[in-house]
Amino acid sequence: MDWKYTLPTQCPPKEARNDEIELYRLVENSPPNSNDFIPLAFELKTPHQNFDEFMNCCSHGLSVFKNIEGAIKWRRKYKKKFKNHKISKGVVKQEDGMVLETFKNPHITWWVSTEQPERGFVEVEENVAA
């Protein structure tokens, strides 16, 4: 599989899968655009901070969630960074990369292989969960 972003060795982990799955992501723009789909490792001024191997691998993928409640909780927990972010929803297909449940449920890391990860993601109403 070809990756949109350069990944560290042993990344994604061997347990990662290329599932077709509906996911939620925190975004700044509506509709979401490519700037909303940049991995943390490429957002940071110093991309390889003092992360262990697993965290370094995860930082090269995108944080997404299995459900809207997970995205809302993440935004609350990291409100300094995500205070004004919206929630988007989209379907990641098998050819779009690999996914793995990481950290606490419902967090998933998505290692992107598609050139347009924002394709198919749309802002969703949050009144379904508070």
Backbone as XML, in Angstrom:
<?xml version="1.0"?>
<chain id="A" units="angstrom">
  <residue number="1" name="MET">
    <atom name="N" x="0.850" y="-1.178" z="0.000"/>
    <atom name="CA" x="0.000" y="0.000" z="0.000"/>
    <atom name="C" x="0.894" y="1.239" z="0.000"/>
  </residue>
  <residue number="2" name="ASP">
    <atom name="N" x="0.536" y="2.229" z="-0.801"/>
    <atom name="CA" x="1.261" y="3.500" z="-0.826"/>
    <atom name="C" x="0.600" y="4.458" z="0.154"/>
  </residue>
  <residue number="3" name="TRP">
    <atom name="N" x="1.416" y="5.174" z="0.917"/>
    <atom name="CA" x="0.899" y="6.055" z="1.969"/>
    <atom name="C" x="0.943" y="7.503" z="1.541"/>
  </residue>
  <residue number="4" name="LYS">
    <atom name="N" x="-0.044" y="8.273" z="1.943"/>
    <atom name="CA" x="-0.074" y="9.710" z="1.641"/>
    <atom name="C" x="1.072" y="10.427" z="2.352"/>
  </residue>
  <residue number="5" name="TYR">
    <atom name="N" x="1.367" y="10.001" z="3.575"/>
    <atom name="CA" x="2.444" y="10.599" z="4.367"/>
    <atom name="C" x="3.494" y="9.533" z="4.659"/>
  </residue>
  <residue number="6" name="THR">
    <atom name="N" x="4.751" y="9.944" z="4.720"/>
    <atom name="CA" x="5.828" y="9.022" z="5.045"/>
    <atom name="C" x="5.616" y="8.488" z="6.460"/>
  </residue>
  <residue number="7" name="LEU">
    <atom name="N" x="5.692" y="7.176" z="6.598"/>
    <atom name="CA" x="5.467" y="6.536" z="7.889"/>
    <atom name="C" x="6.771" y="5.978" z="8.450"/>
  </residue>
  <residue number="8" name="PRO">
    <atom name="N" x="6.885" y="5.938" z="9.782"/>
    <atom name="CA" x="8.062" y="5.316" z="10.386"/>
    <atom name="C" x="8.087" y="3.809" z="10.105"/>
  </residue>
  <residue number="9" name="THR">
    <atom name="N" x="9.230" y="3.204" z="10.301"/>
    <atom name="CA" x="9.363" y="1.756" z="10.172"/>
    <atom name="C" x="8.385" y="1.077" z="11.129"/>
  </residue>
  <residue number="10" name="GLN">
    <atom name="N" x="7.879" y="-0.068" z="10.757"/>
    <atom name="CA" x="6.926" y="-0.839" z="11.570"/>
    <atom name="C" x="5.600" y="-0.105" z="11.777"/>
  </residue>
  <residue number="11" name="CYS">
    <atom name="N" x="5.235" y="0.717" z="10.830"/>
    <atom name="CA" x="4.005" y="1.486" z="10.939"/>
    <atom name="C" x="3.267" y="1.405" z="9.602"/>
  </residue>
  <residue number="12" name="PRO">
    <atom name="N" x="1.966" y="1.159" z="9.586"/>
    <atom name="CA" x="1.118" y="0.906" z="10.739"/>
    <atom name="C" x="1.443" y="-0.439" z="11.403"/>
  </residue>
  <residue number="13" name="PRO">
    <atom name="N" x="0.996" y="-0.611" z="12.653"/>
    <atom name="CA" x="1.248" y="-1.877" z="13.348"/>
    <atom name="C" x="0.630" y="-3.055" z="12.601"/>
  </residue>
  <residue number="14" name="LYS">
    <atom name="N" x="1.181" y="-4.237" z="12.818"/>
    <atom name="CA" x="0.703" y="-5.427" z="12.097"/>
    <atom name="C" x="-0.761" y="-5.744" z="12.400"/>
  </residue>
  <residue number="15" name="GLU">
    <atom name="N" x="-1.298" y="-5.234" z="13.521"/>
    <atom name="CA" x="-2.704" y="-5.489" z="13.878"/>
    <atom name="C" x="-3.680" y="-4.598" z="13.103"/>
  </residue>
  <residue number="16" name="ALA">
    <atom name="N" x="-3.167" y="-3.566" z="12.417"/>
    <atom name="CA" x="-4.028" y="-2.640" z="11.675"/>
    <atom name="C" x="-4.747" y="-3.381" z="10.541"/>
  </residue>
  <residue number="17" name="ARG">
    <atom name="N" x="-5.929" y="-2.880" z="10.215"/>
    <atom name="CA" x="-6.775" y="-3.507" z="9.191"/>
    <atom name="C" x="-7.170" y="-2.478" z="8.138"/>
  </residue>
  <residue number="18" name="ASN">
    <atom name="N" x="-7.500" y="-2.969" z="6.966"/>
    <atom name="CA" x="-8.055" y="-2.058" z="5.964"/>
    <atom name="C" x="-9.551" y="-2.345" z="5.817"/>
  </residue>
  <residue number="19" name="ASP">
    <atom name="N" x="-10.289" y="-1.885" z="6.833"/>
    <atom name="CA" x="-11.742" y="-2.062" z="6.899"/>
    <atom name="C" x="-12.461" y="-0.964" z="6.125"/>
  </residue>
  <residue number="20" name="GLU">
    <atom name="N" x="-13.709" y="-1.250" z="5.771"/>
    <atom name="CA" x="-14.613" y="-0.177" z="5.349"/>
    <atom name="C" x="-15.408" y="0.170" z="6.595"/>
  </residue>
  <residue number="21" name="ILE">
    <atom name="N" x="-15.316" y="1.446" z="7.024"/>
    <atom name="CA" x="-15.874" y="1.825" z="8.318"/>
    <atom name="C" x="-16.310" y="3.288" z="8.300"/>
  </residue>
  <residue number="22" name="GLU">
    <atom name="N" x="-17.436" y="3.570" z="8.954"/>
    <atom name="CA" x="-17.892" y="4.950" z="9.113"/>
    <atom name="C" x="-17.177" y="5.546" z="10.316"/>
  </residue>
  <residue number="23" name="LEU">
    <atom name="N" x="-16.585" y="6.732" z="10.121"/>
    <atom name="CA" x="-15.792" y="7.368" z="11.162"/>
    <atom name="C" x="-16.131" y="8.842" z="11.300"/>
  </residue>
  <residue number="24" name="TYR">
    <atom name="N" x="-15.778" y="9.391" z="12.458"/>
    <atom name="CA" x="-15.988" y="10.806" z="12.760"/>
    <atom name="C" x="-14.626" y="11.455" z="13.000"/>
  </residue>
  <residue number="25" name="ARG">
    <atom name="N" x="-14.504" y="12.729" z="12.575"/>
    <atom name="CA" x="-13.243" y="13.460" z="12.759"/>
    <atom name="C" x="-13.551" y="14.907" z="13.115"/>
  </residue>
  <residue number="26" name="LEU">
    <atom name="N" x="-12.740" y="15.454" z="14.026"/>
    <atom name="CA" x="-12.842" y="16.874" z="14.354"/>
    <atom name="C" x="-12.152" y="17.680" z="13.259"/>
  </residue>
  <residue number="27" name="VAL">
    <atom name="N" x="-12.850" y="18.713" z="12.751"/>
    <atom name="CA" x="-12.334" y="19.526" z="11.647"/>
    <atom name="C" x="-12.586" y="21.007" z="11.931"/>
  </residue>
  <residue number="28" name="GLU">
    <atom name="N" x="-11.803" y="21.853" z="11.296"/>
    <atom name="CA" x="-11.996" y="23.298" z="11.431"/>
    <atom name="C" x="-12.920" y="23.851" z="10.358"/>
  </residue>
  <residue number="29" name="ASN">
    <atom name="N" x="-12.975" y="23.199" z="9.224"/>
    <atom name="CA" x="-13.685" y="23.745" z="8.068"/>
    <atom name="C" x="-14.950" y="22.977" z="7.730"/>
  </residue>
  <residue number="30" name="SER">
    <atom name="N" x="-15.914" y="23.711" z="7.157"/>
    <atom name="CA" x="-17.135" y="23.088" z="6.663"/>
    <atom name="C" x="-17.402" y="23.653" z="5.273"/>
  </residue>
  <residue number="31" name="PRO">
    <atom name="N" x="-17.327" y="22.828" z="4.250"/>
    <atom name="CA" x="-17.035" y="21.399" z="4.313"/>
    <atom name="C" x="-15.555" y="21.156" z="4.652"/>
  </residue>
  <residue number="32" name="PRO">
    <atom name="N" x="-15.265" y="19.968" z="5.193"/>
    <atom name="CA" x="-13.871" y="19.642" z="5.514"/>
    <atom name="C" x="-12.991" y="19.706" z="4.263"/>
  </residue>
  <residue number="33" name="ASN">
    <atom name="N" x="-11.741" y="20.142" z="4.451"/>
    <atom name="CA" x="-10.803" y="20.151" z="3.327"/>
    <atom name="C" x="-9.500" y="19.472" z="3.729"/>
  </residue>
  <residue number="34" name="SER">
    <atom name="N" x="-8.534" y="19.459" z="2.829"/>
    <atom name="CA" x="-7.289" y="18.719" z="3.055"/>
    <atom name="C" x="-6.542" y="19.192" z="4.301"/>
  </residue>
  <residue number="35" name="ASN">
    <atom name="N" x="-6.687" y="20.460" z="4.678"/>
    <atom name="CA" x="-6.020" y="20.966" z="5.885"/>
    <atom name="C" x="-6.567" y="20.341" z="7.161"/>
  </residue>
  <residue number="36" name="ASP">
    <atom name="N" x="-7.747" y="19.765" z="7.097"/>
    <atom name="CA" x="-8.357" y="19.102" z="8.255"/>
    <atom name="C" x="-7.884" y="17.661" z="8.412"/>
  </residue>
  <residue number="37" name="PHE">
    <atom name="N" x="-7.067" y="17.194" z="7.481"/>
    <atom name="CA" x="-6.650" y="15.794" z="7.468"/>
    <atom name="C" x="-5.130" y="15.675" z="7.409"/>
  </residue>
  <residue number="38" name="ILE">
    <atom name="N" x="-4.460" y="16.428" z="8.283"/>
    <atom name="CA" x="-3.001" y="16.390" z="8.383"/>
    <atom name="C" x="-2.642" y="15.716" z="9.709"/>
  </residue>
  <residue number="39" name="PRO">
    <atom name="N" x="-1.844" y="14.653" z="9.678"/>
    <atom name="CA" x="-1.463" y="13.970" z="10.920"/>
    <atom name="C" x="-0.687" y="14.888" z="11.864"/>
  </residue>
  <residue number="40" name="LEU">
    <atom name="N" x="-0.816" y="14.613" z="13.151"/>
    <atom name="CA" x="-0.148" y="15.391" z="14.187"/>
    <atom name="C" x="1.351" y="15.521" z="13.927"/>
  </residue>
  <residue number="41" name="ALA">
    <atom name="N" x="1.996" y="14.457" z="13.499"/>
    <atom name="CA" x="3.446" y="14.492" z="13.266"/>
    <atom name="C" x="3.831" y="15.551" z="12.239"/>
  </residue>
  <residue number="42" name="PHE">
    <atom name="N" x="2.930" y="15.873" z="11.318"/>
    <atom name="CA" x="3.225" y="16.857" z="10.280"/>
    <atom name="C" x="2.686" y="18.234" z="10.645"/>
  </residue>
  <residue number="43" name="GLU">
    <atom name="N" x="1.830" y="18.315" z="11.659"/>
    <atom name="CA" x="1.331" y="19.586" z="12.175"/>
    <atom name="C" x="2.342" y="20.223" z="13.109"/>
  </residue>
  <residue number="44" name="LEU">
    <atom name="N" x="3.050" y="19.393" z="13.871"/>
    <atom name="CA" x="3.973" y="19.886" z="14.893"/>
    <atom name="C" x="5.186" y="20.557" z="14.267"/>
  </residue>
  <residue number="45" name="LYS">
    <atom name="N" x="5.719" y="21.544" z="14.983"/>
    <atom name="CA" x="6.933" y="22.227" z="14.515"/>
    <atom name="C" x="8.122" y="21.272" z="14.532"/>
  </residue>
  <residue number="46" name="THR">
    <atom name="N" x="8.159" y="20.383" z="15.506"/>
    <atom name="CA" x="9.217" y="19.385" z="15.593"/>
    <atom name="C" x="8.544" y="18.011" z="15.527"/>
  </residue>
  <residue number="47" name="PRO">
    <atom name="N" x="8.419" y="17.451" z="14.333"/>
    <atom name="CA" x="7.591" y="16.277" z="14.117"/>
    <atom name="C" x="7.899" y="15.041" z="14.951"/>
  </residue>
  <residue number="48" name="HIS">
    <atom name="N" x="9.095" y="14.852" z="15.400"/>
    <atom name="CA" x="9.409" y="13.620" z="16.128"/>
    <atom name="C" x="9.790" y="13.933" z="17.560"/>
  </residue>
  <residue number="49" name="GLN">
    <atom name="N" x="8.880" y="14.598" z="18.262"/>
    <atom name="CA" x="9.127" y="14.907" z="19.660"/>
    <atom name="C" x="9.425" y="13.614" z="20.405"/>
  </residue>
  <residue number="50" name="ASN">
    <atom name="N" x="9.490" y="13.662" z="21.683"/>
    <atom name="CA" x="9.897" y="12.514" z="22.486"/>
    <atom name="C" x="8.805" y="11.454" z="22.599"/>
  </residue>
  <residue number="51" name="PHE">
    <atom name="N" x="8.341" y="10.967" z="21.489"/>
    <atom name="CA" x="7.326" y="9.921" z="21.472"/>
    <atom name="C" x="8.000" y="8.559" z="21.493"/>
  </residue>
  <residue number="52" name="ASP">
    <atom name="N" x="7.352" y="7.589" z="22.152"/>
    <atom name="CA" x="7.836" y="6.220" z="22.023"/>
    <atom name="C" x="7.439" y="5.711" z="20.628"/>
  </residue>
  <residue number="53" name="GLU">
    <atom name="N" x="7.867" y="4.522" z="20.280"/>
    <atom name="CA" x="7.655" y="3.992" z="18.928"/>
    <atom name="C" x="6.166" y="3.931" z="18.551"/>
  </residue>
  <residue number="54" name="PHE">
    <atom name="N" x="5.334" y="3.454" z="19.487"/>
    <atom name="CA" x="3.909" y="3.339" z="19.207"/>
    <atom name="C" x="3.266" y="4.711" z="19.006"/>
  </residue>
  <residue number="55" name="MET">
    <atom name="N" x="3.564" y="5.657" z="19.911"/>
    <atom name="CA" x="2.988" y="6.999" z="19.808"/>
    <atom name="C" x="3.486" y="7.702" z="18.550"/>
  </residue>
  <residue number="56" name="ASN">
    <atom name="N" x="4.740" y="7.491" z="18.208"/>
    <atom name="CA" x="5.275" y="8.077" z="16.976"/>
    <atom name="C" x="4.505" y="7.543" z="15.772"/>
  </residue>
  <residue number="57" name="CYS">
    <atom name="N" x="4.251" y="6.252" z="15.762"/>
    <atom name="CA" x="3.479" y="5.647" z="14.674"/>
    <atom name="C" x="2.080" y="6.256" z="14.625"/>
  </residue>
  <residue number="58" name="CYS">
    <atom name="N" x="1.416" y="6.349" z="15.776"/>
    <atom name="CA" x="0.059" y="6.908" z="15.827"/>
    <atom name="C" x="0.036" y="8.366" z="15.381"/>
  </residue>
  <residue number="59" name="SER">
    <atom name="N" x="1.086" y="9.115" z="15.704"/>
    <atom name="CA" x="1.119" y="10.537" z="15.335"/>
    <atom name="C" x="1.241" y="10.740" z="13.825"/>
  </residue>
  <residue number="60" name="HIS">
    <atom name="N" x="1.566" y="9.687" z="13.088"/>
    <atom name="CA" x="1.643" y="9.753" z="11.630"/>
    <atom name="C" x="0.320" y="9.360" z="10.970"/>
  </residue>
  <residue number="61" name="GLY">
    <atom name="N" x="-0.658" y="8.997" z="11.788"/>
    <atom name="CA" x="-2.003" y="8.708" z="11.295"/>
    <atom name="C" x="-2.955" y="9.799" z="11.761"/>
  </residue>
  <residue number="62" name="LEU">
    <atom name="N" x="-4.216" y="9.647" z="11.414"/>
    <atom name="CA" x="-5.244" y="10.612" z="11.798"/>
    <atom name="C" x="-6.068" y="10.066" z="12.956"/>
  </residue>
  <residue number="63" name="SER">
    <atom name="N" x="-6.401" y="10.936" z="13.906"/>
    <atom name="CA" x="-7.304" y="10.565" z="14.998"/>
    <atom name="C" x="-8.737" y="10.670" z="14.497"/>
  </residue>
  <residue number="64" name="VAL">
    <atom name="N" x="-9.434" y="9.554" z="14.569"/>
    <atom name="CA" x="-10.842" y="9.488" z="14.177"/>
    <atom name="C" x="-11.575" y="8.680" z="15.240"/>
  </residue>
  <residue number="65" name="PHE">
    <atom name="N" x="-12.897" y="8.661" z="15.144"/>
    <atom name="CA" x="-13.702" y="8.035" z="16.189"/>
    <atom name="C" x="-14.800" y="7.174" z="15.584"/>
  </residue>
  <residue number="66" name="LYS">
    <atom name="N" x="-15.160" y="6.114" z="16.316"/>
    <atom name="CA" x="-16.219" y="5.200" z="15.877"/>
    <atom name="C" x="-17.600" y="5.825" z="15.967"/>
  </residue>
  <residue number="67" name="ASN">
    <atom name="N" x="-17.747" y="6.849" z="16.836"/>
    <atom name="CA" x="-19.061" y="7.456" z="17.012"/>
    <atom name="C" x="-18.917" y="8.937" z="17.334"/>
  </residue>
  <residue number="68" name="ILE">
    <atom name="N" x="-20.018" y="9.652" z="17.196"/>
    <atom name="CA" x="-20.008" y="11.101" z="17.425"/>
    <atom name="C" x="-19.709" y="11.429" z="18.888"/>
  </residue>
  <residue number="69" name="GLU">
    <atom name="N" x="-20.171" y="10.575" z="19.802"/>
    <atom name="CA" x="-19.923" y="10.814" z="21.224"/>
    <atom name="C" x="-18.428" y="10.835" z="21.530"/>
  </residue>
  <residue number="70" name="GLY">
    <atom name="N" x="-17.672" y="9.959" z="20.866"/>
    <atom name="CA" x="-16.225" y="9.930" z="21.053"/>
    <atom name="C" x="-15.570" y="11.227" z="20.608"/>
  </residue>
  <residue number="71" name="ALA">
    <atom name="N" x="-16.029" y="11.764" z="19.481"/>
    <atom name="CA" x="-15.484" y="13.032" z="18.986"/>
    <atom name="C" x="-15.821" y="14.180" z="19.932"/>
  </residue>
  <residue number="72" name="ILE">
    <atom name="N" x="-17.045" y="14.184" z="20.454"/>
    <atom name="CA" x="-17.462" y="15.232" z="21.391"/>
    <atom name="C" x="-16.622" y="15.160" z="22.667"/>
  </residue>
  <residue number="73" name="LYS">
    <atom name="N" x="-16.408" y="13.965" z="23.197"/>
    <atom name="CA" x="-15.606" y="13.805" z="24.425"/>
    <atom name="C" x="-14.160" y="14.245" z="24.197"/>
  </residue>
  <residue number="74" name="TRP">
    <atom name="N" x="-13.596" y="13.898" z="23.043"/>
    <atom name="CA" x="-12.213" y="14.276" z="22.718"/>
    <atom name="C" x="-12.090" y="15.794" z="22.642"/>
  </residue>
  <residue number="75" name="ARG">
    <atom name="N" x="-13.080" y="16.433" z="22.022"/>
    <atom name="CA" x="-13.062" y="17.893" z="21.903"/>
    <atom name="C" x="-13.134" y="18.541" z="23.287"/>
  </residue>
  <residue number="76" name="ARG">
    <atom name="N" x="-13.947" y="17.985" z="24.173"/>
    <atom name="CA" x="-14.032" y="18.518" z="25.547"/>
    <atom name="C" x="-12.708" y="18.323" z="26.290"/>
  </residue>
  <residue number="77" name="LYS">
    <atom name="N" x="-12.140" y="17.141" z="26.149"/>
    <atom name="CA" x="-10.899" y="16.820" z="26.859"/>
    <atom name="C" x="-9.745" y="17.716" z="26.410"/>
  </residue>
  <residue number="78" name="TYR">
    <atom name="N" x="-9.677" y="17.994" z="25.118"/>
    <atom name="CA" x="-8.593" y="18.813" z="24.555"/>
    <atom name="C" x="-9.164" y="20.129" z="24.030"/>
  </residue>
  <residue number="79" name="LYS">
    <atom name="N" x="-9.942" y="20.805" z="24.898"/>
    <atom name="CA" x="-10.689" y="21.974" z="24.451"/>
    <atom name="C" x="-9.804" y="23.125" z="23.998"/>
  </residue>
  <residue number="80" name="LYS">
    <atom name="N" x="-8.589" y="23.221" z="24.501"/>
    <atom name="CA" x="-7.715" y="24.315" z="24.066"/>
    <atom name="C" x="-7.449" y="24.216" z="22.558"/>
  </residue>
  <residue number="81" name="LYS">
    <atom name="N" x="-7.186" y="23.016" z="22.080"/>
    <atom name="CA" x="-6.904" y="22.826" z="20.662"/>
    <atom name="C" x="-8.167" y="22.719" z="19.814"/>
  </residue>
  <residue number="82" name="PHE">
    <atom name="N" x="-9.209" y="22.070" z="20.322"/>
    <atom name="CA" x="-10.371" y="21.722" z="19.493"/>
    <atom name="C" x="-11.642" y="22.508" z="19.801"/>
  </residue>
  <residue number="83" name="LYS">
    <atom name="N" x="-11.541" y="23.547" z="20.619"/>
    <atom name="CA" x="-12.718" y="24.292" z="21.081"/>
    <atom name="C" x="-13.689" y="24.652" z="19.947"/>
  </residue>
  <residue number="84" name="ASN">
    <atom name="N" x="-13.185" y="25.145" z="18.845"/>
    <atom name="CA" x="-14.045" y="25.606" z="17.750"/>
    <atom name="C" x="-14.156" y="24.609" z="16.597"/>
  </residue>
  <residue number="85" name="HIS">
    <atom name="N" x="-13.717" y="23.398" z="16.821"/>
    <atom name="CA" x="-13.788" y="22.392" z="15.760"/>
    <atom name="C" x="-15.201" y="21.830" z="15.623"/>
  </residue>
  <residue number="86" name="LYS">
    <atom name="N" x="-15.538" y="21.505" z="14.390"/>
    <atom name="CA" x="-16.808" y="20.870" z="14.070"/>
    <atom name="C" x="-16.577" y="19.362" z="13.974"/>
  </residue>
  <residue number="87" name="ILE">
    <atom name="N" x="-17.640" y="18.622" z="13.884"/>
    <atom name="CA" x="-17.519" y="17.175" z="13.733"/>
    <atom name="C" x="-17.957" y="16.788" z="12.327"/>
  </residue>
  <residue number="88" name="SER">
    <atom name="N" x="-17.124" y="16.013" z="11.678"/>
    <atom name="CA" x="-17.451" y="15.524" z="10.337"/>
    <atom name="C" x="-17.573" y="14.005" z="10.379"/>
  </residue>
  <residue number="89" name="LYS">
    <atom name="N" x="-18.264" y="13.481" z="9.386"/>
    <atom name="CA" x="-18.479" y="12.038" z="9.296"/>
    <atom name="C" x="-18.220" y="11.605" z="7.862"/>
  </residue>
  <residue number="90" name="GLY">
    <atom name="N" x="-17.618" y="10.430" z="7.718"/>
    <atom name="CA" x="-17.385" y="9.887" z="6.392"/>
    <atom name="C" x="-17.108" y="8.395" z="6.468"/>
  </residue>
  <residue number="91" name="VAL">
    <atom name="N" x="-17.119" y="7.768" z="5.321"/>
    <atom name="CA" x="-16.818" y="6.338" z="5.237"/>
    <atom name="C" x="-15.420" y="6.175" z="4.678"/>
  </residue>
  <residue number="92" name="VAL">
    <atom name="N" x="-14.587" y="5.471" z="5.432"/>
    <atom name="CA" x="-13.240" y="5.132" z="4.974"/>
    <atom name="C" x="-13.347" y="3.758" z="4.333"/>
  </residue>
  <residue number="93" name="LYS">
    <atom name="N" x="-12.912" y="3.669" z="3.087"/>
    <atom name="CA" x="-12.978" y="2.402" z="2.353"/>
    <atom name="C" x="-11.658" y="1.653" z="2.482"/>
  </residue>
  <residue number="94" name="GLN">
    <atom name="N" x="-11.680" y="0.395" z="2.125"/>
    <atom name="CA" x="-10.484" y="-0.448" z="2.266"/>
    <atom name="C" x="-9.269" y="0.143" z="1.570"/>
  </residue>
  <residue number="95" name="GLU">
    <atom name="N" x="-9.479" y="0.740" z="0.413"/>
    <atom name="CA" x="-8.352" y="1.291" z="-0.345"/>
    <atom name="C" x="-7.868" y="2.643" z="0.197"/>
  </residue>
  <residue number="96" name="ASP">
    <atom name="N" x="-8.550" y="3.193" z="1.215"/>
    <atom name="CA" x="-8.190" y="4.500" z="1.772"/>
    <atom name="C" x="-7.114" y="4.433" z="2.843"/>
  </residue>
  <residue number="97" name="GLY">
    <atom name="N" x="-6.703" y="3.231" z="3.237"/>
    <atom name="CA" x="-5.663" y="3.103" z="4.244"/>
    <atom name="C" x="-5.975" y="2.020" z="5.252"/>
  </residue>
  <residue number="98" name="MET">
    <atom name="N" x="-5.348" y="2.120" z="6.414"/>
    <atom name="CA" x="-5.522" y="1.113" z="7.457"/>
    <atom name="C" x="-5.939" y="1.791" z="8.753"/>
  </residue>
  <residue number="99" name="VAL">
    <atom name="N" x="-6.699" y="1.053" z="9.561"/>
    <atom name="CA" x="-7.214" y="1.584" z="10.827"/>
    <atom name="C" x="-6.909" y="0.618" z="11.963"/>
  </residue>
  <residue number="100" name="LEU">
    <atom name="N" x="-6.846" y="1.191" z="13.171"/>
    <atom name="CA" x="-6.632" y="0.377" z="14.363"/>
    <atom name="C" x="-7.177" y="1.136" z="15.565"/>
  </residue>
  <residue number="101" name="GLU">
    <atom name="N" x="-7.886" y="0.422" z="16.448"/>
    <atom name="CA" x="-8.336" y="1.009" z="17.696"/>
    <atom name="C" x="-7.097" y="1.315" z="18.531"/>
  </residue>
  <residue number="102" name="THR">
    <atom name="N" x="-6.944" y="2.573" z="18.909"/>
    <atom name="CA" x="-5.775" y="3.002" z="19.673"/>
    <atom name="C" x="-6.233" y="3.836" z="20.857"/>
  </residue>
  <residue number="103" name="PHE">
    <atom name="N" x="-5.458" y="3.830" z="21.900"/>
    <atom name="CA" x="-5.765" y="4.567" z="23.126"/>
    <atom name="C" x="-7.076" y="4.035" z="23.697"/>
  </residue>
  <residue number="104" name="LYS">
    <atom name="N" x="-8.046" y="4.867" z="23.964"/>
    <atom name="CA" x="-9.298" y="4.408" z="24.578"/>
    <atom name="C" x="-10.412" y="4.385" z="23.533"/>
  </residue>
  <residue number="105" name="ASN">
    <atom name="N" x="-11.274" y="3.385" z="23.642"/>
    <atom name="CA" x="-12.446" y="3.293" z="22.794"/>
    <atom name="C" x="-13.248" y="4.588" z="22.950"/>
  </residue>
  <residue number="106" name="PRO">
    <atom name="N" x="-13.704" y="5.239" z="21.939"/>
    <atom name="CA" x="-13.845" y="4.823" z="20.551"/>
    <atom name="C" x="-12.788" y="5.432" z="19.625"/>
  </residue>
  <residue number="107" name="HIS">
    <atom name="N" x="-11.576" y="5.746" z="20.137"/>
    <atom name="CA" x="-10.520" y="6.349" z="19.311"/>
    <atom name="C" x="-9.926" y="5.328" z="18.353"/>
  </residue>
  <residue number="108" name="ILE">
    <atom name="N" x="-9.734" y="5.763" z="17.126"/>
    <atom name="CA" x="-9.114" y="4.945" z="16.086"/>
    <atom name="C" x="-8.036" y="5.789" z="15.417"/>
  </residue>
  <residue number="109" name="THR">
    <atom name="N" x="-6.929" y="5.167" z="15.056"/>
    <atom name="CA" x="-5.935" y="5.832" z="14.226"/>
    <atom name="C" x="-6.097" y="5.312" z="12.804"/>
  </residue>
  <residue number="110" name="TRP">
    <atom name="N" x="-6.116" y="6.247" z="11.865"/>
    <atom name="CA" x="-6.266" y="5.933" z="10.434"/>
    <atom name="C" x="-4.984" y="6.362" z="9.725"/>
  </residue>
  <residue number="111" name="TRP">
    <atom name="N" x="-4.244" y="5.385" z="9.182"/>
    <atom name="CA" x="-3.065" y="5.668" z="8.367"/>
    <atom name="C" x="-3.544" y="5.752" z="6.930"/>
  </residue>
  <residue number="112" name="VAL">
    <atom name="N" x="-3.365" y="6.920" z="6.344"/>
    <atom name="CA" x="-4.015" y="7.297" z="5.083"/>
    <atom name="C" x="-3.206" y="6.876" z="3.861"/>
  </residue>
  <residue number="113" name="SER">
    <atom name="N" x="-3.909" y="6.243" z="2.910"/>
    <atom name="CA" x="-3.282" y="5.945" z="1.622"/>
    <atom name="C" x="-3.942" y="6.720" z="0.485"/>
  </residue>
  <residue number="114" name="THR">
    <atom name="N" x="-5.147" y="7.216" z="0.669"/>
    <atom name="CA" x="-5.830" y="7.973" z="-0.376"/>
    <atom name="C" x="-5.259" y="9.387" z="-0.473"/>
  </residue>
  <residue number="115" name="GLU">
    <atom name="N" x="-5.249" y="9.948" z="-1.668"/>
    <atom name="CA" x="-4.750" y="11.311" z="-1.856"/>
    <atom name="C" x="-5.715" y="12.354" z="-1.317"/>
  </residue>
  <residue number="116" name="GLN">
    <atom name="N" x="-6.985" y="12.010" z="-1.183"/>
    <atom name="CA" x="-7.991" y="12.960" z="-0.710"/>
    <atom name="C" x="-8.780" y="12.373" z="0.457"/>
  </residue>
  <residue number="117" name="PRO">
    <atom name="N" x="-8.178" y="12.312" z="1.644"/>
    <atom name="CA" x="-8.879" y="11.719" z="2.779"/>
    <atom name="C" x="-10.155" y="12.473" z="3.148"/>
  </residue>
  <residue number="118" name="GLU">
    <atom name="N" x="-10.230" y="13.747" z="2.795"/>
    <atom name="CA" x="-11.412" y="14.543" z="3.114"/>
    <atom name="C" x="-12.621" y="14.191" z="2.248"/>
  </residue>
  <residue number="119" name="ARG">
    <atom name="N" x="-12.369" y="13.485" z="1.146"/>
    <atom name="CA" x="-13.429" y="13.110" z="0.215"/>
    <atom name="C" x="-14.524" y="12.324" z="0.939"/>
  </residue>
  <residue number="120" name="GLY">
    <atom name="N" x="-15.736" y="12.780" z="0.818"/>
    <atom name="CA" x="-16.846" y="12.064" z="1.428"/>
    <atom name="C" x="-17.133" y="12.435" z="2.869"/>
  </residue>
  <residue number="121" name="PHE">
    <atom name="N" x="-16.292" y="13.256" z="3.505"/>
    <atom name="CA" x="-16.564" y="13.694" z="4.872"/>
    <atom name="C" x="-17.406" y="14.965" z="4.834"/>
  </residue>
  <residue number="122" name="VAL">
    <atom name="N" x="-18.439" y="15.002" z="5.664"/>
    <atom name="CA" x="-19.323" y="16.156" z="5.752"/>
    <atom name="C" x="-19.546" y="16.494" z="7.225"/>
  </residue>
  <residue number="123" name="GLU">
    <atom name="N" x="-19.827" y="17.779" z="7.486"/>
    <atom name="CA" x="-20.135" y="18.189" z="8.858"/>
    <atom name="C" x="-21.452" y="17.551" z="9.278"/>
  </residue>
  <residue number="124" name="VAL">
    <atom name="N" x="-21.523" y="17.158" z="10.534"/>
    <atom name="CA" x="-22.756" y="16.556" z="11.058"/>
    <atom name="C" x="-23.318" y="17.395" z="12.188"/>
  </residue>
  <residue number="125" name="GLU">
    <atom name="N" x="-24.616" y="17.270" z="12.375"/>
    <atom name="CA" x="-25.297" y="17.941" z="13.487"/>
    <atom name="C" x="-24.932" y="17.224" z="14.785"/>
  </residue>
  <residue number="126" name="GLU">
    <atom name="N" x="-24.712" y="17.996" z="15.825"/>
    <atom name="CA" x="-24.315" y="17.401" z="17.095"/>
    <atom name="C" x="-25.472" y="17.178" z="18.052"/>
  </residue>
  <residue number="127" name="ASN">
    <atom name="N" x="-26.658" y="17.577" z="17.714"/>
    <atom name="CA" x="-27.761" y="17.446" z="18.655"/>
    <atom name="C" x="-28.188" y="16.009" z="18.899"/>
  </residue>
  <residue number="128" name="VAL">
    <atom name="N" x="-27.570" y="15.069" z="18.172"/>
    <atom name="CA" x="-27.873" y="13.649" z="18.417"/>
    <atom name="C" x="-27.165" y="13.149" z="19.673"/>
  </residue>
  <residue number="129" name="ALA">
    <atom name="N" x="-26.159" y="13.918" z="20.131"/>
    <atom name="CA" x="-25.439" y="13.542" z="21.360"/>
    <atom name="C" x="-24.981" y="14.807" z="22.061"/>
  </residue>
  <residue number="130" name="ALA">
    <atom name="N" x="-24.975" y="14.787" z="23.355"/>
    <atom name="CA" x="-24.523" y="15.989" z="24.070"/>
    <atom name="C" x="-23.430" y="15.665" z="25.062"/>
  </residue>
</chain>
